[in-house]
């Protein structure tokens, strides 16, 4: 074999060896990328499973607390809070309760006791990326009061000039039936019992007035119980 042939064989062998190393490096890089991508995918799946598990735990607790409230007498449904553990994770829970009123089909927080309550159950916990929260709400009606009366009264409070009085207070003494007037003086009392009784209307700066409501029938919706309150001089 000539010297030129040996050099050519040596060059080819060296070149072949160099390409083999490059291929190995490329293969290792591809494998590393696949491993890293798969690890990130596993981490995301694991994190998603943890979030899903926390939501299930929070939802189950809120549902059980809701069932407890449903078994509680209406006037004993109140606010509370606490903590519980599940799989070594701590969850904080709170129950907030508001008396509600309804006017023209719209619910609003009532400033006085009514026969309707809204309970808001919130469960909170902490993940590495911050605080998480699950909320469940429900309405509770005082069916005991509802069974006493299925009628309603509505009307309007006005001043001597005929303008509506907002923030006026209307009540049936001796009961929990009361309501505040809206911006235009309108009010509504639900769960009114049958019979004859007195309704009082009052407002700061005005004289209190009483109206006798007679012969309310079962499931009657009387809408003309109005008051005209004179100002206090």
Secondary structure, DSSP 8 states (H G I E B T S, - for coil): --HHHHHHHHHHHHHHHHHHHHHHHHHHHHHHHHHHHHHHHHHHHHHHHHHHHHHHHHHHHHHHHHHHHHTS-GGG---EEEEEEETTEEEEEEEEEEEEEEETTEEEE-SS--SEEEEEEEEEEEETTEEEEEEEEEEEE-HHHHHH--EEEEEEEE-TTS-B-TT-EEE-TTSS-EEE--TTSEEEEEEE-SEEEEEEEE-TTB--EEEEEEEE-TT-EE----EE--B--
